[in-house]
Amino acid sequence: MNNFKKCKIDLKQYLKKRREVVNQVLNKYLKCNNKSPRVIQQSMRYSVFSGGKRLRPILVLCAAEICGRGGYKKALAPACALEMIHAYSLIHDDLPAMDNDDYRRNKLTSHKKFGEAMAILTGDALLTYAFQIVADDLWVKKEMISELAKAAGREQMLGGQVEDIQNSGCKGKRIKSKNEKTRNVKKINYIHACKTGALIKTSLKMGAMAVNASKKQIKALEEYGKNIGLAFQVMDDVLDVVGNKKKLGKRGSDFDNSKLTYPLIYGVEKSKEKAVKLVEKAKQDLSVFGQKANILKKIADYLINREY
């Protein structure tokens, strides 16, 4: 049972407890056995348990809690599947052919630890295993598997990654022309909505679907997810410029990789203002839930006030 109707919620404790739940279930799914080469199992565990925030699976569980009466247990499998897909995307993102990062979360990236070939295979293994987990789960409906495939595929996350690569080469040059700015705003919105926002939006939708939420509830969570997903990435762009590299846990930057970013288009301060407006809109999207949505509102605020 949840206590979201109470106004006072200790967000730090809430996130900690939900991370612990997610980690326990992930540990069971990724327990080493003799059914596959040990190195691939070790590599999968290395990337999944590298200290992430577990934002996506926590959002899955939170959506299930505020939409259903039975808590979050029915949403555990999709929550873990989404985290594995997220981990796979980061492994491939760090590869020499992509962002070429040596460190993530202050640890060697997968290809630096296990070699490039094994990193590619580890990403592939996590992606395919994610679908095995949801397909085998008692509570998962085929519509949820379809949603997950769309979110990870060419129309959303993968498509955003493609556009991100194709629009590299900005060389840190501020965009001044009005027409150029308009074109690039459309591009950056698409990249971030797909590359980052898709999994965040789908996390909320799958949590709701797991407990048979109403269409109205699902739509509200989708809109909320769309806005916080974009706000999250806008702040990532800002932190890439002004954040503490040690806290961020990586050495490289989007500037180094000549990426198209919000600060490049708007500057740092206007980018922050953009993130704040997106979060305020996200909070408004939750009106259908009343006070039960307090935790999601706090999570939205956390996303734009974080340091890493």
C-alpha positions as CSV (number, residue, x, y, z in Angstrom):
1,M,0.0,0.0,0.0
2,N,1.2,3.5,-0.6
3,N,1.0,6.7,1.5
4,F,1.2,9.2,-1.3
5,K,-1.8,11.1,0.1
6,K,0.5,12.4,2.8
7,C,2.0,15.7,1.8
8,K,5.3,15.1,3.6
9,I,7.4,12.6,1.6
10,D,11.1,12.1,2.3
11,L,12.2,11.8,-1.4
12,K,15.7,10.7,-0.5
13,Q,14.5,7.8,1.6
14,Y,11.8,6.9,-1.0
15,L,14.4,6.7,-3.8
16,K,16.8,4.7,-1.6
17,K,14.2,2.1,-0.7
18,R,13.0,1.7,-4.3
19,R,16.6,1.4,-5.5
20,E,17.1,-1.4,-3.0
21,V,14.0,-3.2,-4.2
22,V,15.1,-2.9,-7.9
23,N,18.6,-4.0,-7.1
24,Q,17.4,-7.1,-5.3
25,V,15.3,-8.2,-8.3
26,L,18.0,-7.3,-10.8
27,N,20.4,-9.4,-8.8
28,K,18.1,-12.4,-9.1
29,Y,17.8,-11.9,-12.8
30,L,21.5,-11.5,-13.3
31,K,22.7,-14.2,-10.9
32,C,25.6,-16.1,-12.5
33,N,25.0,-19.7,-13.6
34,N,26.5,-22.3,-16.0
35,K,24.1,-21.6,-18.9
36,S,26.3,-19.1,-20.7
37,P,30.0,-18.0,-20.8
38,R,30.9,-16.5,-17.5
39,V,32.5,-13.4,-19.0
40,I,29.2,-12.3,-20.6
41,Q,27.5,-12.7,-17.2
42,Q,30.2,-10.7,-15.5
43,S,30.1,-8.0,-18.1
44,M,26.3,-7.7,-17.9
45,R,26.5,-7.4,-14.1
46,Y,29.4,-4.9,-14.3
47,S,27.3,-2.4,-16.3
48,V,24.0,-2.9,-14.6
49,F,25.4,-2.6,-11.1
50,S,27.7,0.4,-11.8
51,G,25.8,2.8,-9.5
52,G,23.0,4.2,-11.6
53,K,20.1,6.3,-10.2
54,R,17.6,3.6,-11.2
55,L,15.3,6.5,-12.3
56,R,13.4,4.5,-15.0
57,P,12.5,1.4,-12.9
58,I,11.6,3.7,-10.0
59,L,9.2,5.5,-12.3
60,V,7.7,2.2,-13.3
61,L,7.0,1.2,-9.7
62,C,5.8,4.7,-8.8
63,A,3.3,4.7,-11.7
64,A,2.0,1.3,-10.6
65,E,1.6,2.5,-7.0
66,I,-0.4,5.6,-7.8
67,C,-2.6,3.8,-10.4
68,G,-3.3,0.5,-8.6
69,R,-4.3,-0.7,-5.2
70,G,-1.9,-3.7,-4.9
71,G,1.4,-1.8,-4.8
72,Y,4.2,-2.3,-7.3
73,K,4.9,-6.0,-7.4
74,K,3.1,-6.5,-10.7
75,A,5.5,-4.0,-12.3
76,L,8.9,-5.4,-11.1
77,A,9.6,-7.3,-14.3
78,P,9.1,-4.4,-16.7
79,A,11.0,-2.1,-14.3
80,C,14.0,-4.4,-14.4
81,A,13.7,-4.8,-18.2
82,L,13.7,-1.0,-18.7
83,E,16.9,-0.7,-16.6
84,M,18.6,-3.4,-18.7
85,I,17.7,-1.6,-21.9
86,H,19.0,1.6,-20.4
87,A,22.2,-0.1,-19.4
88,Y,22.6,-1.5,-22.9
89,S,22.1,1.9,-24.5
90,L,24.8,3.4,-22.3
91,I,27.3,0.6,-23.1
92,H,26.8,1.2,-26.9
93,D,26.8,5.0,-26.4
94,D,30.3,4.9,-24.8
95,L,31.8,2.8,-27.6
96,P,34.7,4.4,-29.7
97,A,32.4,4.6,-32.8
98,M,29.9,6.6,-30.7
99,D,30.9,9.0,-27.9
100,N,34.2,7.2,-27.2
101,D,34.0,7.6,-23.4
102,D,36.5,5.8,-21.1
103,Y,34.6,6.4,-17.9
104,R,31.0,6.3,-16.7
105,R,30.0,6.8,-13.1
106,N,33.7,7.0,-12.2
107,K,34.3,3.5,-13.5
108,L,35.9,2.2,-16.6
109,T,33.3,1.9,-19.4
110,S,32.4,-1.6,-20.6
111,H,34.7,-1.6,-23.6
112,K,37.6,-0.4,-21.5
113,K,37.0,-3.1,-18.9
114,F,36.1,-6.1,-21.2
115,G,37.1,-5.0,-24.7
116,E,35.1,-3.5,-27.5
117,A,33.7,-6.8,-28.9
118,M,32.5,-8.0,-25.5
119,A,30.9,-4.6,-24.8
120,I,28.9,-4.8,-28.0
121,L,27.8,-8.4,-27.1
122,T,27.0,-7.3,-23.6
123,G,24.7,-4.6,-24.9
124,D,23.1,-7.1,-27.2
125,A,22.7,-9.6,-24.3
126,L,21.0,-7.0,-22.0
127,L,18.6,-5.9,-24.8
128,T,17.5,-9.4,-25.6
129,Y,17.3,-10.5,-22.0
130,A,15.0,-7.6,-21.2
131,F,12.4,-8.9,-23.6
132,Q,12.8,-12.4,-22.3
133,I,12.0,-11.1,-18.8
134,V,8.9,-9.3,-19.8
135,A,7.7,-12.1,-22.1
136,D,8.0,-14.6,-19.3
137,D,6.3,-12.5,-16.6
138,L,2.8,-13.5,-15.5
139,W,1.5,-9.9,-15.3
140,V,2.9,-8.6,-18.6
141,K,0.5,-8.1,-21.5
142,K,1.5,-8.3,-25.1
143,E,0.7,-4.6,-25.5
144,M,3.4,-3.8,-22.9
145,I,6.0,-5.8,-24.9
146,S,5.0,-3.8,-28.0
147,E,5.4,-0.5,-26.1
148,L,8.9,-1.6,-24.9
149,A,9.9,-2.5,-28.4
150,K,8.8,0.8,-29.8
151,A,10.5,2.8,-27.1
152,A,13.8,1.0,-27.7
153,G,13.5,0.9,-31.5
154,R,14.1,3.0,-34.6
155,E,11.2,5.4,-34.0
156,Q,12.2,6.4,-30.5
157,M,15.5,5.7,-28.6
158,L,17.4,4.2,-31.4
159,G,16.2,6.9,-33.8
160,G,17.2,9.6,-31.4
161,Q,20.7,8.1,-31.2
162,V,20.9,8.1,-35.0
163,E,20.0,11.8,-35.2
164,D,22.4,12.6,-32.4
165,I,25.3,11.0,-34.3
166,Q,24.2,12.7,-37.6
167,N,24.1,16.1,-35.9
168,S,27.5,15.9,-34.3
169,G,30.2,18.3,-35.5
170,C,29.0,21.6,-34.0
171,K,32.5,22.2,-32.6
172,G,31.1,24.2,-29.7
173,K,30.1,27.1,-31.9
174,R,27.1,29.1,-30.6
175,I,24.2,29.2,-33.0
176,K,23.3,32.8,-33.8
177,S,21.2,32.8,-37.0
178,K,17.4,32.7,-36.3
179,N,16.7,30.2,-39.1
180,E,19.6,28.0,-38.0
181,K,18.3,28.2,-34.4
182,T,14.7,27.2,-35.5
183,R,16.1,24.2,-37.4
184,N,18.3,23.1,-34.6
185,V,15.6,23.5,-31.9
186,K,13.5,21.0,-33.9
187,K,16.4,18.7,-34.1
188,I,17.4,18.8,-30.5
189,N,13.8,18.4,-29.3
190,Y,13.5,15.3,-31.5
191,I,16.9,13.9,-30.3
192,H,16.2,14.3,-26.6
193,A,12.5,13.3,-26.8
194,C,13.6,10.0,-28.5
195,K,17.1,9.2,-27.1
196,T,16.3,10.1,-23.5
197,G,12.6,10.8,-23.2
198,A,11.2,7.6,-24.8
199,L,12.3,5.2,-22.0
200,I,11.2,7.7,-19.3
201,K,7.8,8.1,-20.8
202,T,7.5,4.3,-21.4
203,S,8.6,3.6,-17.9
204,L,5.5,5.4,-16.5
205,K,3.2,4.0,-19.1
206,M,4.3,0.4,-18.5
207,G,3.9,0.8,-14.7
208,A,0.4,2.0,-15.2
209,M,-0.4,-0.7,-17.7
210,A,0.8,-3.4,-15.3
211,V,-2.0,-2.5,-12.9
212,N,-4.7,-2.0,-15.5
213,A,-4.8,1.8,-15.2
214,S,-7.5,3.8,-17.0
215,K,-6.8,5.4,-20.4
216,K,-7.0,8.8,-18.6
217,Q,-4.4,7.9,-16.1
218,I,-2.1,6.4,-18.7
219,K,-2.4,9.6,-20.9
220,A,-1.6,11.8,-17.9
221,L,1.5,9.8,-17.1
222,E,2.6,9.8,-20.7
223,E,2.4,13.6,-20.8
224,Y,4.2,13.9,-17.5
225,G,6.9,11.5,-18.7
226,K,7.3,13.4,-22.0
227,N,8.0,16.7,-20.1
228,I,10.3,15.4,-17.4
229,G,12.2,13.3,-20.0
230,L,13.0,16.5,-21.9
231,A,13.7,18.4,-18.7
232,F,16.1,15.7,-17.6
233,Q,18.1,15.8,-20.8
234,V,18.1,19.6,-20.8
235,M,19.7,19.5,-17.4
236,D,22.1,16.9,-18.5
237,D,23.2,19.3,-21.3
238,V,23.6,22.1,-18.7
239,L,25.6,19.8,-16.2
240,D,27.8,18.8,-19.1
241,V,28.9,22.5,-19.3
242,V,28.8,23.6,-15.6
243,G,28.7,20.4,-13.6
244,N,31.5,18.8,-11.5
245,K,33.1,16.2,-13.7
246,K,33.9,14.0,-10.6
247,K,30.3,13.9,-9.5
248,L,29.2,13.3,-13.1
249,G,31.5,10.4,-13.2
250,K,32.9,10.8,-16.7
251,R,35.8,12.6,-18.3
252,G,34.5,13.5,-21.7
253,S,31.7,16.0,-22.7
254,D,29.3,16.8,-25.4
255,F,31.4,19.8,-26.2
256,D,34.4,17.5,-26.8
257,N,32.3,15.4,-29.1
258,S,30.9,18.4,-30.9
259,K,27.3,17.5,-30.0
260,L,24.2,19.6,-30.6
261,T,22.9,20.7,-27.1
262,Y,20.5,23.1,-25.5
263,P,23.3,25.4,-24.1
264,L,24.7,25.6,-27.5
265,I,21.4,26.9,-28.8
266,Y,20.1,28.9,-25.9
267,G,23.0,29.3,-23.5
268,V,23.1,27.9,-20.0
269,E,20.7,30.2,-18.1
270,K,17.9,30.0,-20.7
271,S,18.3,26.2,-20.8
272,K,17.8,26.1,-17.1
273,E,14.6,28.2,-17.5
274,K,13.4,25.8,-20.2
275,A,13.9,22.9,-17.8
276,V,11.9,24.6,-15.0
277,K,9.0,25.3,-17.4
278,L,8.9,21.7,-18.5
279,V,8.8,20.5,-14.9
280,E,6.0,22.9,-14.1
281,K,4.0,21.6,-17.1
282,A,4.8,18.0,-16.0
283,K,3.3,18.7,-12.6
284,Q,0.1,20.1,-14.1
285,D,-0.2,16.9,-16.2
286,L,-0.7,15.0,-12.9
287,S,-3.9,16.8,-11.8
288,V,-6.0,13.6,-12.4
289,F,-4.2,11.9,-9.5
290,G,-4.7,14.6,-6.8
291,Q,-2.4,14.3,-3.8
292,K,-1.3,10.8,-4.8
293,A,1.0,12.4,-7.4
294,N,3.0,14.3,-4.8
295,I,5.9,11.8,-5.1
296,L,6.1,12.3,-8.9
297,K,6.1,16.1,-8.4
298,K,9.0,15.7,-6.0
299,I,10.8,13.5,-8.5
300,A,10.3,16.2,-11.2
301,D,11.9,18.8,-9.0
302,Y,14.7,16.5,-8.1
303,L,15.6,16.0,-11.8
304,I,16.3,19.7,-12.4
305,N,18.0,20.3,-9.0
306,R,20.4,17.4,-9.1
307,E,24.2,17.8,-9.4
308,Y,24.8,14.7,-11.6
